């Protein structure tokens, strides 16, 4: 691939940073698409296009305007609609597409996991005594409508404008990364009885799971959708950069 050719990176997962840095070190022109503004100041994403595409046609038009040599999809592991749209459009436009998706977490023998297909199902299955800690995000709150427990402690790492839609929701501010000891202290202070989280995988977010294991807390784990059928998938930044180099 010529150094002057354009690579499109769909950002949202931590791996996007490594992919963007690696591509720029090769003097690639990198065009970044991000579903929302980054939570913290990030010069890598300063000039990203913000917001999801409403239709396949809108994404196709945007893609063609940049004449990309490839699309590397490093979006969040739960942005399955973004990945499906990107793969569909790239296939139609004959643009090489790669999904970067880290391995999901796997329960260990000491873990007390129950696995669900959605936040809604996980929330509705909690007992009426539940004081649940969650970091599924502000946009997931409507899925807690059927929650019958006492409290949902929802972690927020950026400022939220407006009130939570349900009285049982209490926002907990915090800026990652969080150590296991921090999470244990927090869970004890809030008298948490359950953890509800999405299976994003990776090391950076495991501290809450390790804390739940240490405190013997039940975990309601939301599984993620599989990658687009037929898409090429890698797990690491190094694999993604090797794929791009071989185009």
C-alpha positions in Angstrom: 0.0 0.0 0.0 1.3 3.5 -0.9 2.0 5.7 2.2 -0.3 8.3 0.8 -3.3 6.1 0.6 -6.2 6.6 3.0 -7.2 4.2 5.8 -10.6 4.6 7.5 -10.7 3.7 11.2 -14.0 3.3 13.0 -13.0 4.1 16.5 -14.7 3.4 19.9 -12.6 0.6 21.4 -9.2 1.1 23.1 -7.6 -0.7 20.2 -8.4 2.2 17.9 -5.6 4.3 19.5 -3.0 1.7 18.7 -4.3 1.3 15.2 -4.3 5.0 14.5 -0.9 5.5 15.9 0.5 2.6 13.9 -1.0 3.8 10.6 0.2 7.3 11.1 3.8 6.0 11.8 3.6 4.6 8.3 2.6 8.0 6.9 -0.9 6.8 6.1 -3.7 9.3 5.7 -6.1 8.3 8.5 -9.8 9.2 8.5 -11.5 8.5 11.8 -15.2 8.0 12.5 -16.3 8.1 16.2 -19.9 7.6 17.5 -19.6 10.3 20.1 -17.1 12.8 21.4 -14.2 11.2 23.4 -14.8 11.2 27.2 -11.3 12.7 27.8 -9.1 15.0 25.8 -7.6 12.9 23.1 -5.5 14.5 20.3 -5.7 11.3 18.3 -9.4 11.8 17.9 -9.5 15.6 17.8 -10.5 15.6 14.1 -12.8 12.6 14.0 -16.2 12.6 12.4 -18.7 12.3 15.3 -22.0 10.5 15.2 -23.3 7.3 13.8 -24.6 7.0 10.2 -28.4 6.9 9.9 -28.4 4.6 6.8 -26.2 2.4 4.7 -26.5 4.9 1.9 -25.2 7.7 4.2 -22.2 5.7 5.2 -21.5 4.6 1.6 -21.5 8.2 0.4 -19.2 9.3 3.2 -16.9 6.3 2.5 -16.7 7.0 -1.3 -15.8 10.6 -0.6 -12.6 9.5 1.1 -11.5 6.9 -1.4 -10.2 4.5 1.3 -7.8 1.7 0.6 -9.3 -0.1 3.6 -11.6 0.1 6.6 -10.4 -1.0 10.0 -13.3 -1.4 12.4 -12.1 -0.7 15.9 -15.5 0.3 17.2 -16.9 -0.7 20.6 -17.5 -4.4 20.9 -21.2 -3.7 21.5 -21.6 -1.4 18.5 -22.8 -4.4 16.4 -25.0 -2.2 14.2 -22.0 -0.1 13.2 -20.0 -3.2 12.3 -22.8 -4.8 10.4 -23.4 -1.6 8.3 -19.7 -1.1 7.7 -19.1 -4.7 6.6 -22.2 -4.6 4.3 -21.2 -1.4 2.6 -17.5 -2.3 2.3 -18.5 -5.6 0.7 -20.8 -3.8 -1.7 -18.1 -1.2 -2.6 -15.2 -3.8 -2.7 -13.3 -2.0 0.1 -11.2 -4.4 2.3 -12.8 -4.6 5.8 -11.3 -5.8 9.0 -13.0 -6.1 12.4 -10.7 -5.7 15.5 -12.4 -7.5 18.4 -10.6 -8.5 21.5 -11.4 -11.8 23.2 -14.4 -11.8 25.6 -14.0 -12.6 29.3 -14.4 -16.2 30.4 -15.7 -17.1 33.9 -13.3 -18.7 36.2 -14.2 -21.4 38.7 -14.7 -18.9 41.6 -16.9 -16.6 39.5 -20.7 -16.5 40.0 -21.9 -15.5 36.5 -25.3 -15.6 34.9 -25.2 -14.7 31.2 -27.8 -12.7 29.4 -28.4 -11.5 25.8 -29.3 -7.9 26.8 -29.1 -5.3 29.6 -32.9 -5.4 29.8 -32.9 -9.2 30.5 -30.1 -8.9 33.0 -31.8 -6.1 34.9 -35.2 -7.7 35.0 -33.7 -10.9 36.5 -32.3 -9.2 39.5 -34.1 -9.8 42.9 -36.0 -7.1 44.7 -33.2 -6.8 47.3 -30.6 -6.0 44.6 -28.2 -3.1 44.9 -26.5 -3.4 41.6 -23.4 -1.7 40.3 -23.3 -1.2 36.5 -21.2 0.6 33.9 -23.4 -0.1 30.9 -23.6 3.6 30.1 -26.1 6.4 30.1 -27.7 5.3 26.9 -28.6 1.9 28.4 -30.8 3.4 31.1 -34.1 2.8 29.4 -33.3 -1.0 29.5 -33.6 -0.8 33.3 -37.3 0.0 33.2 -38.2 -3.5 34.5 -35.7 -3.4 37.4 -37.4 -4.3 40.6 -34.4 -4.0 43.0 -33.4 -1.2 45.4 -30.6 0.6 43.6 -28.7 0.8 40.3 -25.3 2.5 40.8 -24.4 3.6 37.3 -20.8 4.7 36.8 -20.2 7.7 34.6 -16.8 8.8 33.5 -18.0 12.0 31.8 -20.4 14.8 32.6 -24.1 14.0 32.1 -26.7 16.7 31.4 -30.1 15.9 32.7 -31.6 13.5 35.3 -31.7 9.8 35.3 -35.1 8.5 34.1 -35.8 6.3 37.2 -35.6 7.2 40.9 -33.7 4.0 41.7 -30.7 5.1 39.6 -27.7 6.8 41.4 -24.9 8.1 39.3 -21.3 7.3 40.5 -18.6 9.5 39.0 -15.2 8.1 38.3 -12.3 8.4 35.9 -10.6 5.1 34.8 -8.5 3.2 35.2 -9.7 1.7 38.5 -7.7 -0.8 40.5 -9.2 -3.9 42.1 -8.7 -2.4 45.5 -10.6 0.7 44.5 -13.5 -1.3 43.2 -13.6 -3.5 46.3 -13.8 -0.4 48.5 -16.4 1.2 46.4 -18.6 -2.0 46.3 -18.4 -2.2 50.1 -19.2 1.5 50.7 -22.3 1.2 48.4 -23.3 -2.1 49.9 -23.4 -3.6 46.4 -25.0 -7.0 46.1 -24.7 -7.6 42.3 -22.5 -6.5 39.4 -24.1 -6.0 36.0 -21.8 -5.5 33.0 -21.3 -6.1 29.3 -18.6 -8.6 28.2 -16.2 -6.2 26.5 -13.2 -8.3 27.3 -9.7 -7.0 27.8 -7.5 -6.4 30.8 -8.3 -2.7 31.5 -11.8 -3.3 32.6 -11.3 -6.5 34.6 -10.8 -4.8 38.0 -14.5 -4.8 38.7 -14.8 -8.5 37.9 -11.8 -9.3 40.1 -13.4 -7.3 42.9 -16.7 -9.1 42.5 -14.8 -12.4 42.6 -13.0 -11.4 45.8 -16.3 -10.3 47.4 -18.2 -13.3 46.1 -20.8 -11.1 44.3 -23.1 -12.5 41.6 -22.3 -11.1 38.2 -25.0 -10.6 35.5 -23.0 -10.7 32.3 -24.4 -9.4 29.1 -22.9 -11.3 26.1 -22.0 -9.4 22.9 -23.3 -10.1 19.4 -21.0 -12.0 17.0 -19.0 -10.1 14.3 -20.6 -9.7 10.9 -20.9 -13.0 9.1 -18.0 -13.5 6.7 -15.9 -10.7 8.0 -12.2 -11.1 8.7 -11.6 -10.6 12.4 -8.4 -10.1 14.5 -8.0 -9.7 18.2 -5.0 -7.3 18.5 -3.6 -4.1 17.2 -0.5 -5.9 15.9 -2.6 -8.2 13.9 -4.6 -5.3 12.4 -1.5 -3.5 11.4 0.0 -6.6 9.8 -3.2 -7.1 7.8 -3.1 -3.5 6.6 0.6 -3.8 5.6 -0.2 -6.8 3.5 -2.9 -5.2 1.4 
